[in-house]
Amino acid sequence: MRHDHHREIGDRFGAPIGESPRPDSMGSAVVFANGGYQVSYEWEAALARSRVGDKVRMCLVSIPQDCPPGDDRGRRYTTTNLRTGEAWTLPDSQHMCGGA
């Protein structure tokens, strides 16, 4: 478990995601001050209600198995926003290890 805070919040391409889903949603993504990253192809409500600078608690919940050497993509973290109390669980990459 580690503590961090949001550095950037947006869709998968860096545009603002807003606090309500849009039909043209490009997913959700967050970059943390420590360089960590989480991403989703879906609009994530708890993430959308977060703000840059909010403190979070991150817990690693799964590590993919049988990955090629040096490819550690696909780790999943549950992140809790300490201001809102809301949590989300997302991977650290759009692709699992060994994928595109």
Secondary structure, 3 states (H helix, E strand, C coil): CEEEEEEEEECCCCCCCCCCCCCCCCCEEEEECCCCEEEECCCCHHHHCCCCCCEEEEEEEECCCCCCCCCCCCCEEEEEECCCCCEEEEECCCCCCCCC
